[in-house]
Amino acid sequence: MKNVKKGQSVIVYDRYRFALPLRGIVVALSTANDGVQVQLTESNNPKYPVGCDNVWVSRRQLRKFCENA
């Protein structure tokens, strides 16, 4: 996902930390690389509970979340 903006709802695909894709909101964008900080709105890993905002992933691990789709 190339055009990531703060406050955007996304789906996070990270098979090593989460068993299923999770929803979250973009909190910050890295200036050094393609990293994106995401605050989780759902979780299936006790190390990363709902509301956790210390999850950094690559832009390639994100998809746009559309509620109307």
RADA-V825642 format. One record per residue. N is the residue number from 1. D_FIRST is the distance of its C-alpha to the first C-alpha in whole Angstrom. Layout:
n = [N N]
d_first = [D_FIRST D_FIRST]
This chain:
n = [1 2 3 4 5 6 7 8 9 10 11 12 13 14 15 16 17 18 19 20 21 22 23 24 25 26 27 28 29 30 31 32 33 34 35 36 37 38 39 40 41 42 43 44 45 46 47 48 49 50 51 52 53 54 55 56 57 58 59 60 61 62 63 64 65 66 67 68 69]
d_first = [0 4 6 7 10 13 15 12 12 10 11 11 12 14 17 19 20 19 21 19 15 16 15 14 14 12 15 15 13 14 16 17 14 10 12 11 14 14 17 18 19 20 21 23 24 27 26 23 24 23 22 22 19 20 17 15 12 9 6 6 8 6 6 8 11 14 17 19 17]
